[in-house]
Structures are given as C-alpha cells and as structure tokens.
Amino acid sequence: MRRGLIQVLIFFLAFELFYFKVTSSFQKKVDPIFTLEEVVADESFQEKTVYNKDSIVSFKDEEVKPIVYDVNNYDLAELDVNEKKEKFVQLMLPTILIVKEEILEKKRKTEKIYAKMKSGKKLKKSENEFLERLLSEYKVEDESIEELLVKLSPPPPAIVLGQAIIESGWGTSRFFKEANNVFGIWSFDETEPRVPSKFGYRNGYKVYLKKYNSLKECLEDYFYKIAVLSYYKKFREYAYKTENYVELTKHLENYSELKQEYVVRLNKIISENNLDSYDKYTLKR
C-alpha cells in the first residue's frame, strides 16, 4: 500500500515537472504582444491640485516624484523672484519628464520592432498595428521607420523649461492660470476649448489661445507639435542626434515671430538659470 502511494506521488511530481518545462518553454518562445494603449497605460503618477506654494513638492536630488499638478488658478506672482523661479521648475519638471518618458517608451518599442524587421523576422499582427498607428499619428511619409524614430526624439527638459518660462512669464500669465496653456499655443479651431488673446485681432481674425484640461495635456500637445510640424523639421533632426541645447535652439527660430531674437532670449534663460542641469533628472519610481 505504502509502495503504491509512493509511486503515485512520483507520477504526479514527474507530471508537474514536465508541465512546468513545457509551459516555460512555450512562454519563452512567445514574444510579448503589446498595443499602443499598453505602452502609455502605465500612468504611475500622482495628480495634485496647487492651492499654495506648499502644494508644490520640492526636490533636491536628481530624482523627481511623478506628480501632475492642477494649477487651479494659483498665482505664482505672489512669491518673490527666486522662490517663484524655484516653484515654477518644481511645478513643471515632473510632468515634462512623465510625457517625455511616454514618448521614449513608444520609441523603444518601435526600435525593437524595427530590429526585428531588419533581421528578417515576420512581425506579429499587434506589432504591425502598433507601427501603423504611430506612422499615421505622427504623419510619417512613405512609412519610413527612420523618420518615425526621429519624430519620437523629444527635446531635452532644458529647452522645454526655457520655452515654458518665456511663454508663461514663469507661470504668471493669464493663459497659464486659466487655460493650462504654458507655451502660448494658439487655437484656430472654434470647436475646441479656448480663451481670447489680449492681442485682439491678427490679419483680420480674432486671436485665441487653446485651453487645456491639464498641464499634462498641454505638454503632450507641445511635444506633438514639435514632432510633426514642418517648422521644426531641422530641429527634430538635430534632437535625434544631440541634447546639447546650444546646438538645438538655433533651429527654433520659427517658434516665434521674434525669430533669431527669440533664440537669443531662450539661450539666455537656459544659461542664466542653469536649466540644462535638469536634463540629468529622472522620475522616481
């Protein structure tokens, strides 16, 4: 009786070991299937409303807590100059890094698929769908993966912060407080949320600025415009190769009607405030 029981136990142990080996082998051979939604679905960040300066979390090292702030009409102008500058960077940098990381995750997935293509391996349906959607979203001509990778190369935080400072007056502009519009982005679509500009009319048309639901939505739109608009083609090509802001800002003269003067101002803002030091910062996980 005892001997028979031992034999049964041995049989079940052998079966479990065989099943484990088979399923493990199968899992190793199957490539993970991912979709565009899955790439950006890991929204591991905290949302926080700004009621006063203490609502904005300070950071003293190169790791930033992933927080997306709701400005809630809080006016940074009530702070002294140095504190206003410090709080504005602390307000903006986490969301900049979050949106940048989401873009770079798309880029990493694209690079993985592209390497598979070049090796002659057949792509899965999910991988083809992923590529097709990105190629369409980023308005890539001739389905060029190389061009897509260039467009998935976001500018460094130093430049994003510098432009945010210029366009929002260190977070004191009406459009920043009322519309989450950090970059002075205009609206030409009367069906979208927007607010009238103080400029009134331009070329016979009333000027509006786009209204965003959040700073994150504004950052996403900013990065997207940099990635797809023809004005920034040269900028993108250099951003794909370097994060040196001096090399990059010279290709942003089309961002403003000030042209070269805008580039000079942007370089001065970055240099005087050591904004390039934030290029080394990462999200705290």
ROLUM-562860 format. One record per residue (C-alpha): residue number from 1; residue in three letters; y, z, x negated. Coordinates in steps of 0.2 Angstrom, whole numbers. Example, Ala and Ser with C-alpha at 12.3 -4.5 7.8 and 13.67 -1.06 7.14 Angstrom:
+-----+------+-------+-------+-------+
!  nr ! rest !    yy !    zz !    xx !
+-----+------+-------+-------+-------+
!   1 !  ALA !   -22 !    39 !   -62 !
!   2 !  SER !    -5 !    36 !   -68 !
+-----+------+-------+-------+-------+
//
This chain:
+-----+------+-------+-------+-------+
!  nr ! rest !    yy !    zz !    xx !
+-----+------+-------+-------+-------+
!   1 !  MET !     0 !     0 !     0 !
!   2 !  ARG !    12 !     5 !   -14 !
!   3 !  ARG !     7 !   -10 !   -24 !
!   4 !  GLY !    11 !   -22 !    -9 !
!   5 !  LEU !    28 !   -13 !    -6 !
!   6 !  ILE !    32 !   -16 !   -25 !
!   7 !  GLN !    28 !   -35 !   -23 !
!   8 !  VAL !    39 !   -37 !    -8 !
!   9 !  LEU !    53 !   -29 !   -17 !
!  10 !  ILE !    51 !   -40 !   -32 !
!  11 !  PHE !    51 !   -55 !   -20 !
!  12 !  PHE !    67 !   -50 !   -12 !
!  13 !  LEU !    75 !   -47 !   -29 !
!  14 !  ALA !    70 !   -64 !   -35 !
!  15 !  PHE !    76 !   -72 !   -19 !
!  16 !  GLU !    93 !   -63 !   -21 !
!  17 !  LEU !    95 !   -68 !   -39 !
!  18 !  PHE !    90 !   -86 !   -35 !
!  19 !  TYR !   103 !   -87 !   -21 !
!  20 !  PHE !   117 !   -80 !   -32 !
!  21 !  LYS !   113 !   -93 !   -45 !
!  22 !  VAL !   113 !  -107 !   -33 !
!  23 !  THR !   129 !  -102 !   -24 !
!  24 !  SER !   138 !   -98 !   -40 !
!  25 !  SER !   134 !  -115 !   -47 !
!  26 !  PHE !   140 !  -123 !   -32 !
!  27 !  GLN !   156 !  -114 !   -31 !
!  28 !  LYS !   159 !  -119 !   -50 !
!  29 !  LYS !   157 !  -137 !   -46 !
!  30 !  VAL !   168 !  -137 !   -31 !
!  31 !  ASP !   187 !  -139 !   -35 !
!  32 !  PRO !   199 !  -128 !   -25 !
!  33 !  ILE !   206 !  -138 !   -11 !
!  34 !  PHE !   225 !  -134 !    -8 !
!  35 !  THR !   238 !  -141 !     3 !
!  36 !  LEU !   257 !  -141 !     1 !
!  37 !  GLU !   259 !  -127 !    13 !
!  38 !  GLU !   247 !  -116 !     2 !
!  39 !  VAL !   257 !  -120 !   -13 !
!  40 !  VAL !   273 !  -112 !    -6 !
!  41 !  ALA !   264 !  -100 !     7 !
!  42 !  ASP !   264 !   -85 !    -5 !
!  43 !  GLU !   281 !   -78 !    -1 !
!  44 !  SER !   278 !   -62 !   -10 !
!  45 !  PHE !   297 !   -57 !    -9 !
!  46 !  GLN !   306 !   -44 !     0 !
!  47 !  GLU !   321 !   -48 !    12 !
!  48 !  LYS !   335 !   -36 !    11 !
!  49 !  THR !   352 !   -35 !    20 !
!  50 !  VAL !   368 !   -31 !    10 !
!  51 !  TYR !   378 !   -18 !    18 !
!  52 !  ASN !   387 !   -12 !     2 !
!  53 !  LYS !   386 !   -14 !   -16 !
!  54 !  ASP !   372 !    -1 !   -17 !
!  55 !  SER !   361 !   -13 !    -7 !
!  56 !  ILE !   360 !   -24 !   -22 !
!  57 !  VAL !   346 !   -19 !   -34 !
!  58 !  SER !   351 !   -18 !   -52 !
!  59 !  PHE !   341 !   -25 !   -66 !
!  60 !  LYS !   342 !   -20 !   -84 !
!  61 !  ASP !   327 !   -29 !   -92 !
!  62 !  GLU !   321 !   -47 !   -91 !
!  63 !  GLU !   310 !   -44 !   -75 !
!  64 !  VAL !   318 !   -46 !   -58 !
!  65 !  LYS !   312 !   -39 !   -42 !
!  66 !  PRO !   309 !   -54 !   -30 !
!  67 !  ILE !   322 !   -50 !   -17 !
!  68 !  VAL !   330 !   -62 !    -5 !
!  69 !  TYR !   347 !   -55 !     1 !
!  70 !  ASP !   356 !   -57 !    18 !
!  71 !  VAL !   374 !   -56 !    14 !
!  72 !  ASN !   379 !   -50 !    31 !
!  73 !  ASN !   397 !   -54 !    28 !
!  74 !  TYR !   398 !   -41 !    14 !
!  75 !  ASP !   414 !   -44 !     4 !
!  76 !  LEU !   412 !   -43 !   -15 !
!  77 !  ALA !   431 !   -45 !   -17 !
!  78 !  GLU !   432 !   -26 !   -14 !
!  79 !  LEU !   424 !   -22 !   -31 !
!  80 !  ASP !   433 !   -23 !   -47 !
!  81 !  VAL !   431 !   -38 !   -58 !
!  82 !  ASN !   417 !   -33 !   -69 !
!  83 !  GLU !   407 !   -25 !   -55 !
!  84 !  LYS !   410 !   -40 !   -44 !
!  85 !  LYS !   403 !   -51 !   -58 !
!  86 !  GLU !   388 !   -40 !   -61 !
!  87 !  LYS !   383 !   -38 !   -42 !
!  88 !  PHE !   385 !   -57 !   -39 !
!  89 !  VAL !   372 !   -61 !   -53 !
!  90 !  GLN !   361 !   -47 !   -46 !
!  91 !  LEU !   363 !   -54 !   -29 !
!  92 !  MET !   359 !   -72 !   -34 !
!  93 !  LEU !   347 !   -72 !   -48 !
!  94 !  PRO !   331 !   -66 !   -39 !
!  95 !  THR !   332 !   -80 !   -26 !
!  96 !  ILE !   336 !   -93 !   -39 !
!  97 !  LEU !   320 !   -88 !   -48 !
!  98 !  ILE !   310 !   -87 !   -32 !
!  99 !  VAL !   315 !  -105 !   -27 !
! 100 !  LYS !   313 !  -112 !   -44 !
! 101 !  GLU !   295 !  -104 !   -46 !
! 102 !  GLU !   290 !  -113 !   -29 !
! 103 !  ILE !   296 !  -129 !   -36 !
! 104 !  LEU !   287 !  -127 !   -53 !
! 105 !  GLU !   271 !  -122 !   -43 !
! 106 !  LYS !   272 !  -139 !   -35 !
! 107 !  LYS !   275 !  -147 !   -52 !
! 108 !  ARG !   259 !  -138 !   -59 !
! 109 !  LYS !   248 !  -144 !   -45 !
! 110 !  THR !   255 !  -161 !   -47 !
! 111 !  GLU !   251 !  -161 !   -66 !
! 112 !  LYS !   234 !  -155 !   -63 !
! 113 !  ILE !   231 !  -169 !   -51 !
! 114 !  TYR !   239 !  -182 !   -62 !
! 115 !  ALA !   227 !  -176 !   -77 !
! 116 !  LYS !   213 !  -179 !   -65 !
! 117 !  MET !   219 !  -196 !   -61 !
! 118 !  LYS !   221 !  -201 !   -79 !
! 119 !  SER !   203 !  -195 !   -83 !
! 120 !  GLY !   197 !  -207 !   -70 !
! 121 !  LYS !   190 !  -194 !   -58 !
! 122 !  LYS !   191 !  -198 !   -40 !
! 123 !  LEU !   204 !  -187 !   -30 !
! 124 !  LYS !   199 !  -177 !   -15 !
! 125 !  LYS !   207 !  -181 !     2 !
! 126 !  SER !   218 !  -165 !     1 !
! 127 !  GLU !   224 !  -170 !   -17 !
! 128 !  ASN !   229 !  -187 !   -11 !
! 129 !  GLU !   238 !  -180 !     5 !
! 130 !  PHE !   247 !  -167 !    -7 !
! 131 !  LEU !   253 !  -181 !   -18 !
! 132 !  GLU !   258 !  -192 !    -4 !
! 133 !  ARG !   268 !  -179 !     5 !
! 134 !  LEU !   278 !  -174 !   -11 !
! 135 !  LEU !   281 !  -193 !   -15 !
! 136 !  SER !   288 !  -195 !     2 !
! 137 !  GLU !   298 !  -179 !     2 !
! 138 !  TYR !   306 !  -182 !   -15 !
! 139 !  LYS !   309 !  -200 !   -11 !
! 140 !  VAL !   300 !  -207 !   -26 !
! 141 !  GLU !   300 !  -226 !   -28 !
! 142 !  ASP !   284 !  -236 !   -32 !
! 143 !  GLU !   273 !  -219 !   -30 !
! 144 !  SER !   277 !  -215 !   -48 !
! 145 !  ILE !   270 !  -198 !   -53 !
! 146 !  GLU !   281 !  -198 !   -69 !
! 147 !  GLU !   296 !  -199 !   -58 !
! 148 !  LEU !   290 !  -186 !   -47 !
! 149 !  LEU !   287 !  -174 !   -61 !
! 150 !  VAL !   305 !  -177 !   -67 !
! 151 !  LYS !   311 !  -173 !   -50 !
! 152 !  LEU !   301 !  -157 !   -50 !
! 153 !  SER !   310 !  -151 !   -65 !
! 154 !  PRO !   324 !  -139 !   -58 !
! 155 !  PRO !   339 !  -134 !   -68 !
! 156 !  PRO !   340 !  -118 !   -78 !
! 157 !  PRO !   347 !  -102 !   -70 !
! 158 !  ALA !   362 !  -103 !   -81 !
! 159 !  ILE !   368 !  -119 !   -73 !
! 160 !  VAL !   364 !  -113 !   -55 !
! 161 !  LEU !   373 !   -97 !   -58 !
! 162 !  GLY !   388 !  -106 !   -66 !
! 163 !  GLN !   390 !  -118 !   -51 !
! 164 !  ALA !   387 !  -104 !   -38 !
! 165 !  ILE !   401 !   -94 !   -47 !
! 166 !  ILE !   413 !  -109 !   -47 !
! 167 !  GLU !   410 !  -115 !   -29 !
! 168 !  SER !   410 !   -97 !   -21 !
! 169 !  GLY !   423 !   -88 !   -31 !
! 170 !  TRP !   410 !   -75 !   -37 !
! 171 !  GLY !   404 !   -73 !   -19 !
! 172 !  THR !   421 !   -71 !   -11 !
! 173 !  SER !   423 !   -87 !    -2 !
! 174 !  ARG !   423 !   -88 !    17 !
! 175 !  PHE !   409 !  -100 !    16 !
! 176 !  PHE !   398 !   -89 !     6 !
! 177 !  LYS !   401 !   -74 !    18 !
! 178 !  GLU !   400 !   -83 !    34 !
! 179 !  ALA !   388 !   -98 !    31 !
! 180 !  ASN !   377 !   -93 !    16 !
! 181 !  ASN !   385 !  -109 !     8 !
! 182 !  VAL !   385 !  -104 !   -11 !
! 183 !  PHE !   388 !  -122 !   -18 !
! 184 !  GLY !   402 !  -129 !    -6 !
! 185 !  ILE !   389 !  -141 !     1 !
! 186 !  TRP !   397 !  -152 !    14 !
! 187 !  SER !   390 !  -157 !    31 !
! 188 !  PHE !   390 !  -175 !    38 !
! 189 !  ASP !   378 !  -171 !    52 !
! 190 !  GLU !   387 !  -165 !    68 !
! 191 !  THR !   370 !  -159 !    75 !
! 192 !  GLU !   367 !  -146 !    61 !
! 193 !  PRO !   375 !  -129 !    60 !
! 194 !  ARG !   391 !  -130 !    50 !
! 195 !  VAL !   409 !  -122 !    49 !
! 196 !  PRO !   426 !  -131 !    47 !
! 197 !  SER !   433 !  -133 !    30 !
! 198 !  LYS !   451 !  -127 !    25 !
! 199 !  PHE !   454 !  -144 !    19 !
! 200 !  GLY !   455 !  -150 !    36 !
! 201 !  TYR !   453 !  -169 !    35 !
! 202 !  ARG !   447 !  -181 !    22 !
! 203 !  ASN !   449 !  -200 !    24 !
! 204 !  GLY !   452 !  -198 !    42 !
! 205 !  TYR !   437 !  -187 !    45 !
! 206 !  LYS !   437 !  -168 !    48 !
! 207 !  VAL !   428 !  -159 !    34 !
! 208 !  TYR !   414 !  -147 !    37 !
! 209 !  LEU !   403 !  -136 !    26 !
! 210 !  LYS !   385 !  -134 !    30 !
! 211 !  LYS !   379 !  -117 !    37 !
! 212 !  TYR !   363 !  -110 !    31 !
! 213 !  ASN !   352 !   -96 !    39 !
! 214 !  SER !   349 !   -88 !    22 !
! 215 !  LEU !   353 !   -89 !     3 !
! 216 !  LYS !   336 !   -95 !     0 !
! 217 !  GLU !   338 !  -109 !    12 !
! 218 !  CYS !   354 !  -114 !     3 !
! 219 !  LEU !   346 !  -113 !   -14 !
! 220 !  GLU !   332 !  -124 !    -8 !
! 221 !  ASP !   344 !  -137 !    -1 !
! 222 !  TYR !   354 !  -136 !   -18 !
! 223 !  PHE !   338 !  -139 !   -29 !
! 224 !  TYR !   333 !  -153 !   -17 !
! 225 !  LYS !   349 !  -162 !   -18 !
! 226 !  ILE !   349 !  -161 !   -37 !
! 227 !  ALA !   331 !  -168 !   -36 !
! 228 !  VAL !   334 !  -183 !   -25 !
! 229 !  LEU !   352 !  -189 !   -25 !
! 230 !  SER !   356 !  -204 !   -36 !
! 231 !  TYR !   372 !  -195 !   -43 !
! 232 !  TYR !   361 !  -183 !   -53 !
! 233 !  LYS !   348 !  -196 !   -60 !
! 234 !  LYS !   353 !  -194 !   -78 !
! 235 !  PHE !   354 !  -175 !   -76 !
! 236 !  ARG !   336 !  -174 !   -70 !
! 237 !  GLU !   330 !  -185 !   -84 !
! 238 !  TYR !   338 !  -173 !   -97 !
! 239 !  ALA !   332 !  -157 !   -87 !
! 240 !  TYR !   314 !  -164 !   -89 !
! 241 !  LYS !   316 !  -163 !  -107 !
! 242 !  THR !   328 !  -148 !  -111 !
! 243 !  GLU !   335 !  -132 !  -103 !
! 244 !  ASN !   350 !  -132 !  -115 !
! 245 !  TYR !   365 !  -131 !  -103 !
! 246 !  VAL !   377 !  -139 !  -115 !
! 247 !  GLU !   366 !  -155 !  -115 !
! 248 !  LEU !   364 !  -154 !   -96 !
! 249 !  THR !   381 !  -150 !   -89 !
! 250 !  LYS !   389 !  -166 !   -96 !
! 251 !  HIS !   378 !  -175 !   -83 !
! 252 !  LEU !   385 !  -165 !   -69 !
! 253 !  GLU !   402 !  -173 !   -68 !
! 254 !  ASN !   398 !  -182 !   -51 !
! 255 !  TYR !   396 !  -165 !   -43 !
! 256 !  SER !   414 !  -163 !   -41 !
! 257 !  GLU !   430 !  -174 !   -39 !
! 258 !  LEU !   436 !  -165 !   -54 !
! 259 !  LYS !   424 !  -175 !   -64 !
! 260 !  GLN !   425 !  -170 !   -83 !
! 261 !  GLU !   436 !  -155 !   -79 !
! 262 !  TYR !   423 !  -148 !   -69 !
! 263 !  VAL !   410 !  -149 !   -83 !
! 264 !  VAL !   423 !  -141 !   -95 !
! 265 !  ARG !   425 !  -127 !   -82 !
! 266 !  LEU !   406 !  -125 !   -79 !
! 267 !  ASN !   403 !  -123 !   -98 !
! 268 !  LYS !   417 !  -111 !  -100 !
! 269 !  ILE !   410 !  -100 !   -85 !
! 270 !  ILE !   392 !  -100 !   -93 !
! 271 !  SER !   398 !   -97 !  -111 !
! 272 !  GLU !   411 !   -83 !  -106 !
! 273 !  ASN !   398 !   -74 !   -95 !
! 274 !  ASN !   383 !   -77 !  -106 !
! 275 !  LEU !   374 !   -84 !   -91 !
! 276 !  ASP !   361 !   -93 !  -102 !
! 277 !  SER !   354 !   -76 !  -106 !
! 278 !  TYR !   347 !   -76 !   -89 !
! 279 !  ASP !   336 !   -92 !   -92 !
! 280 !  LYS !   323 !   -80 !  -100 !
! 281 !  TYR !   322 !   -69 !   -85 !
! 282 !  THR !   306 !   -69 !   -74 !
! 283 !  LEU !   301 !   -62 !   -57 !
! 284 !  LYS !   292 !   -45 !   -57 !
! 285 !  ARG !   275 !   -46 !   -49 !
+-----+------+-------+-------+-------+
//
